[in-house]
Amino acid sequence: MTPKLPVPDLNYLQRVLLEMLAIPSPTGFTDTIVRYVAERLAELGIPFELTRRGTIRATLKGRRYSPDRAISAHVDTIGAIVREIYPNGRLGLAPVGCWSSRFAEGSRVSVFTDSGIIRGSVLPLLASGHAFNTAVDEAPVSWDHVELRLDAYTYSRNETCALGVNVGDFVAFDPMPEFTETGYISARHLDDKAGVAALLTALKAVVESGREPPIDCHPLFTITEETGSGAAAALPWDVSEFVGIDIAPSAKGQESTEHSVTIAMQDSGGPYDYHLSRHLLKLAGEHEVPVRRDLFRYYHSDAQSAVTAGHDIRTALLAFGCDATHGYERTHIDSLAAMTRLISAYMLSPPVFASDAQAGKSSLERFSHQLEHDAQMENDTRVPAVDSLVGRHSEETP
């Protein structure tokens, strides 16, 4: 009989998520949220170390140290940076991360100067219907067609510079969180603060259950996923399995929903590991966790960045279902609960292949099978039987 999973503390998940949403953390401006997550790990008694720039590398000890596994979520979010100071004192912006200016229009923001914080709003260049009539609706959508209006007395470039504003200042967008009684959670930056909250909650559940994982597990909290490098330099150990935690778009043409956890089978970098992905699917089935499979066409992850960096690891991706990703996002507590339970199940599961403790295999004896060779060949009608090839060769040989 499959042992029951520890029950996740969903009140903790929502509290931690709300507290993280209140901390601005566009890529490149993540020190404060790194400190917050490190404090949560310390409360749980989980040892960790920091890289020079702030990626958190923790260790949840298991009965064996090898083959070990890593589970990664990212604390950085999309945002913007000051690109230009216009003659009228307003600011031109460049995006941090990949997202459309359509979702920036109308947002309240904070500009972090070298000396303080200035509030403001992001507006289209033609922002007043009373002044521009239907031309407002005809304006193109791009970062070249929005500007940041500061809440300060400034109507010229010199006045804005006198406020201490400079090119390169970070701009953080207000999260505007709302948690409804029906279980829906709406906010900017659920990607990937909701994933971080789920990972912390799963760690809390496993630690408080007193159960010892079969192998060492390394929770990672990365700081540059939105700009592509993510977990590239985050693995000092000989990790054999790597599971990324991120967001799943719930949209037309996608299979993900806000009420289940998604296992991504492929993203822009190609397919995820066959065996690790199906190990997660099997765990979801055993523990009755609602799960979907999906493909992400325009998507990168920490797992992909680790493989691109040259790590010889099996990778998979767990994601919570979310509507309007990289916009004003919405998920449901159902999806976060399902993700948390599946993370716990994975941490408490045996390795996919114990033989992965040895990176180099000199024999096929312990190498994996996706389908048994004979069954695969029998089912492929395009491949002639070996006997017929040998016979034909014999007849044609003088």
C-alpha positions as a printed Julia matrix, in Angstrom:
398×3 Matrix{Float64}:
   0.0     0.0     0.0
   1.34    3.44   -0.98
   2.14    5.54    2.13
   0.03    8.69    2.42
   1.66   11.98    1.63
   2.14   14.56    4.39
  -0.67   17.12    4.3
   0.51   20.49    2.94
  -0.14   23.62    5.01
  -2.03   25.69    2.44
  -2.41   28.6     4.87
   1.4    28.75    5.03
   1.57   28.61    1.21
  -0.79   31.55    0.81
   0.88   33.62    3.53
   4.35   33.08    2.07
   3.08   33.83   -1.43
   1.45   37.08   -0.32
   4.6    38.17    1.52
   6.79   37.43   -1.51
   4.45   39.3    -3.86
   5.01   42.37   -1.69
   8.77   42.21   -2.38
   9.81   43.69   -5.76
  12.22   41.32   -7.52
  12.7    41.94  -11.25
  15.72   40.04  -12.57
  18.83   41.88  -11.4
  17.12   43.33   -8.3
  16.61   40.22   -6.18
  18.67   40.67   -2.99
  15.67   41.31   -0.71
  13.64   38.32   -1.84
  16.73   36.08   -1.62
  17.02   37.11    2.03
  13.32   36.36    2.57
  13.51   32.82    1.11
  16.74   32.1     3.0
  14.99   33.06    6.25
  12.15   30.62    5.5
  14.67   27.81    4.93
  16.41   28.65    8.19
  13.06   28.42   10.01
  12.63   24.91    8.6
  16.16   23.91    9.68
  17.27   23.3     6.08
  20.94   24.25    5.52
  21.78   26.36    2.47
  24.51   28.37    0.81
  24.45   31.4    -1.48
  26.3    31.9    -4.74
  28.03   35.23   -5.29
  24.96   36.76   -6.94
  22.38   35.12   -4.7
  21.16   31.8    -6.04
  20.17   29.71   -3.01
  21.45   26.12   -2.91
  19.94   24.08   -0.08
  20.15   20.43    0.96
  17.44   18.2     2.39
  19.39   15.18    3.57
  18.33   11.69    2.56
  19.39    8.18    3.44
  21.85    8.22    0.54
  23.81   11.06   -0.99
  23.96    9.64   -4.51
  22.36    9.73   -6.99
  20.97   13.03   -5.73
  18.29   15.29   -7.17
  17.56   19.01   -7.44
  14.25   20.9    -7.5
  14.38   24.48   -8.73
  12.06   27.51   -8.62
  12.96   31.09   -9.49
  12.46   34.18   -7.35
  13.07   36.74  -10.11
  10.2    38.23  -12.1
   9.63   40.26  -15.23
   9.92   44.04  -14.9
  11.56   46.95  -16.7
  14.6    49.22  -16.65
  14.97   52.9   -17.49
  16.21   53.15  -21.08
  15.93   56.89  -21.71
  14.91   60.18  -20.1
  12.7    62.14  -22.49
  12.78   65.94  -22.95
   9.39   66.18  -21.16
  10.85   64.47  -18.06
   9.11   61.15  -18.63
  10.97   57.85  -18.96
  11.4    55.39  -21.79
  11.55   51.74  -20.72
  13.12   48.49  -21.83
  11.61   45.21  -20.62
  13.41   42.93  -18.17
  12.44   39.45  -19.32
  10.28   38.67  -22.31
   6.83   40.27  -22.09
   4.53   42.61  -23.99
   4.12   46.31  -23.26
   0.38   45.68  -23.64
   0.41   44.35  -20.07
   2.48   47.28  -18.78
   0.03   50.0   -19.82
  -1.89   51.45  -16.88
   0.36   49.87  -14.25
   1.5    51.53  -11.06
   5.23   51.11  -10.56
   8.21   51.89   -8.34
  11.43   53.3    -9.78
  14.48   52.36   -7.7
  17.05   55.13   -7.99
  20.46   55.12   -6.33
  19.06   57.26   -3.53
  15.44   56.17   -3.1
  12.11   55.12   -4.6
   9.85   57.21   -6.83
   6.33   56.1    -7.67
   4.74   56.45  -11.09
   2.5    55.02  -13.81
   3.21   53.43  -17.18
   1.06   54.99  -19.91
   0.73   54.83  -23.69
   2.24   57.85  -25.43
  -1.32   58.85  -26.39
  -3.0    58.45  -23.03
  -5.95   60.84  -23.09
  -9.08   60.14  -25.09
 -10.18   63.75  -24.51
  -7.0    64.99  -26.21
  -6.45   62.41  -28.96
  -9.88   60.86  -29.55
  -9.73   57.63  -31.62
  -5.97   57.96  -32.16
  -5.61   56.37  -28.71
  -6.99   53.11  -30.13
  -4.74   53.22  -33.19
  -1.41   53.42  -31.34
   0.93   50.44  -31.89
   1.75   48.04  -29.07
   5.46   48.13  -28.26
   7.85   49.37  -25.6
   8.62   52.32  -27.88
   5.01   53.47  -27.46
   4.78   53.63  -23.67
   6.36   55.97  -21.15
   6.67   56.2   -17.38
   5.07   59.25  -15.77
   6.71   60.0   -12.42
   4.71   61.21   -9.45
   7.09   64.1    -8.95
   7.37   67.72  -10.04
   9.18   67.28  -13.33
   8.47   68.52  -16.84
  11.95   68.35  -18.3
  14.93   66.02  -18.57
  16.97   68.21  -16.21
  14.26   68.15  -13.53
  14.03   64.35  -13.74
  17.8    63.98  -13.53
  17.77   66.26  -10.48
  15.46   63.75   -8.78
  18.26   61.19   -9.0
  16.77   59.17  -11.87
  19.29   57.53  -14.2
  19.34   55.23  -17.17
  19.59   51.69  -15.79
  17.33   52.22  -12.79
  15.08   49.23  -12.1
  11.31   49.51  -12.42
   9.06   47.1   -10.5
   5.36   46.67  -11.32
   2.81   46.52   -8.5
   1.55   42.93   -8.03
  -2.06   43.9    -7.15
  -2.79   40.55   -5.42
  -6.29   39.33   -4.65
  -7.11   36.02   -2.99
 -10.82   35.21   -3.31
 -13.02   33.0    -1.15
 -13.57   30.78   -4.21
  -9.88   29.85   -4.21
  -8.69   32.0    -7.11
  -5.43   33.89   -6.74
  -4.85   36.85   -9.05
  -1.67   38.93   -9.18
   1.28   39.9   -11.27
   4.42   37.82  -10.69
   2.8    34.52   -9.73
   5.53   33.38  -12.12
   7.31   32.08  -10.22
   6.54   33.22   -6.69
   3.63   30.79   -6.55
   6.08   28.02   -7.53
   8.5    29.14   -4.82
   5.68   29.1    -2.27
   4.69   25.57   -3.34
   8.27   24.33   -3.02
   8.7    25.87    0.44
   5.36   24.36    1.52
   6.38   20.91    0.26
   9.67   21.18    2.16
   7.77   22.18    5.29
   5.43   19.18    4.93
   8.29   16.69    4.49
  10.39   18.13    7.34
   7.47   18.21    9.79
   6.4    14.65    8.83
   9.72   13.32   10.11
  10.09   11.13    7.03
  13.57   10.82    5.57
  13.88   11.07    1.77
  15.6     8.09    0.11
  18.26   10.35   -1.45
  19.59   13.86   -0.96
  17.4    16.57   -2.46
  18.72   20.05   -3.27
  16.1    22.8    -3.39
  17.37   25.62   -5.61
  16.03   29.16   -5.78
  17.44   30.9    -8.84
  17.56   34.62   -9.66
  17.94   34.91  -13.46
  15.4    32.5   -14.99
  13.46   35.27  -16.75
  16.57   36.29  -18.69
  17.64   32.75  -19.57
  20.63   31.73  -17.42
  18.64   30.42  -14.43
  20.22   27.26  -13.09
  23.16   27.18  -15.51
  25.77   27.59  -12.76
  23.72   26.39   -9.8
  24.75   22.72   -9.53
  27.97   22.07   -7.59
  26.85   18.51   -6.83
  26.7    15.49   -9.13
  22.93   15.83   -9.6
  21.34   13.11  -11.71
  17.69   14.32  -11.65
  16.53   17.91  -12.01
  12.89   19.02  -11.72
  12.01   22.61  -12.54
   9.02   24.3   -10.89
   7.32   26.96  -12.99
   4.12   28.26  -14.6
   1.82   26.49  -17.11
  -0.21   28.65  -19.52
  -3.9    27.85  -19.43
  -5.02   29.09  -22.84
  -6.46   28.04  -26.18
  -4.37   25.22  -27.63
  -2.97   24.21  -24.23
  -3.96   21.32  -21.96
  -3.11   22.98  -18.63
  -5.82   24.13  -16.2
  -5.93   26.19  -13.02
  -7.15   23.12  -11.1
  -4.34   20.62  -11.63
  -0.58   20.38  -11.82
   0.99   20.11  -15.28
   3.89   17.9   -16.31
   5.46   19.52  -19.37
   6.61   16.97  -21.92
   8.41   19.53  -24.12
   9.22   23.23  -24.33
  11.26   25.45  -26.67
  14.39   23.47  -25.82
  12.89   20.12  -26.82
  11.48   17.11  -24.95
  12.08   16.55  -21.25
  13.49   13.27  -20.0
  11.21   10.34  -20.83
  11.84    8.39  -17.64
  11.78   11.24  -15.11
   8.59   12.7   -16.59
   6.84    9.33  -16.44
   8.11    8.78  -12.9
   6.27   11.98  -11.94
   3.15   10.87  -13.81
   3.24    7.55  -11.97
   3.56    9.32   -8.61
   0.59   11.54   -9.47
  -1.48    8.44  -10.25
  -0.46    6.61   -7.08
  -1.34    9.58   -4.87
  -4.42   10.71   -6.81
  -2.96   14.1    -7.66
  -4.87   15.81  -10.52
  -2.38   16.13  -13.37
  -2.22   17.19  -17.02
   0.38   16.72  -19.72
   1.21   19.69  -21.93
   3.69   21.13  -24.44
   4.96   24.7   -24.2
   5.94   26.25  -27.53
   7.3    29.61  -26.36
   8.93   28.72  -23.07
  12.25   28.26  -21.33
  12.99   26.99  -17.82
  15.67   26.47  -15.21
  15.88   22.82  -16.25
  16.63   23.78  -19.82
  19.32   26.26  -18.77
  21.04   23.53  -16.71
  21.16   21.17  -19.68
  22.37   23.94  -22.01
  25.18   24.65  -19.55
  26.41   21.07  -20.08
  25.09   19.2   -17.03
  24.49   15.49  -17.68
  21.12   15.3   -15.95
  17.62   13.98  -16.44
  15.17   16.89  -16.48
  11.44   17.36  -15.98
   9.13   20.31  -15.42
   6.22   20.68  -12.99
   4.0    23.72  -13.46
   0.93   25.23  -11.86
  -1.9    26.13  -14.25
  -2.26   29.86  -14.78
  -4.35   32.13  -16.98
  -2.77   35.2   -18.68
   0.86   34.3   -17.97
   3.27   37.28  -17.91
   0.21   39.53  -17.7
  -2.24   39.91  -14.84
  -2.01   36.26  -13.87
  -4.57   34.02  -12.19
  -4.3    30.55  -10.71
  -6.32   28.55   -8.19
  -5.37   27.01   -4.87
  -6.31   23.63   -6.41
  -3.34   23.8    -8.78
  -0.9    24.94   -6.1
  -2.11   22.23   -3.71
  -1.67   19.58   -6.44
   1.82   20.86   -7.24
   2.81   20.88   -3.56
   1.64   17.29   -3.07
   3.47   16.07   -6.17
   6.7    17.83   -5.11
   6.43   16.08   -1.72
   5.79   12.73   -3.4
   8.83   13.22   -5.6
  11.13   14.16   -2.7
  10.02   11.0    -0.86
  10.36    8.71   -3.89
  13.35    6.54   -4.83
  15.62    7.64   -7.67
  14.41    6.87  -11.16
  17.61    4.87  -11.75
  19.94    4.02   -8.88
  22.62    3.35  -11.51
  22.63    7.08  -12.34
  24.99    7.45   -9.38
  27.67    6.54  -11.93
  27.67    9.16  -14.69
  29.59    7.02  -17.2
  28.26    3.55  -18.03
  30.72    1.13  -19.65
  28.02   -1.5   -20.23
  24.5    -1.61  -21.67
  23.4    -3.88  -18.85
  22.17   -1.04  -16.64
  21.21    1.37  -19.39
  17.56    2.37  -19.51
  14.76    1.11  -21.78
  11.95    3.25  -23.12
  10.35    0.25  -24.81
  11.82   -3.21  -24.77
  13.9    -3.54  -27.94
  12.11   -6.61  -29.31
   8.66   -5.11  -28.72
   9.71   -1.87  -30.34
  11.01   -3.64  -33.43
   7.95   -5.87  -33.67
   5.66   -2.85  -33.62
   7.6    -0.94  -36.28
   6.37   -2.37  -39.58
   8.83   -0.22  -41.53
  11.81   -2.23  -40.23
  12.31   -5.57  -42.03
  12.94   -8.61  -39.87
  16.61   -9.29  -39.26
  16.27  -12.84  -40.62
  14.91  -11.59  -43.93
  17.79   -9.14  -44.29
  20.33  -11.86  -43.55
  18.67  -14.24  -46.01
  18.52  -11.64  -48.76
  22.17  -10.8   -48.21
  23.12  -14.49  -48.41
  21.24  -14.94  -51.69
  22.83  -11.87  -53.24
  26.33  -12.8   -52.17
  28.19  -14.72  -54.91
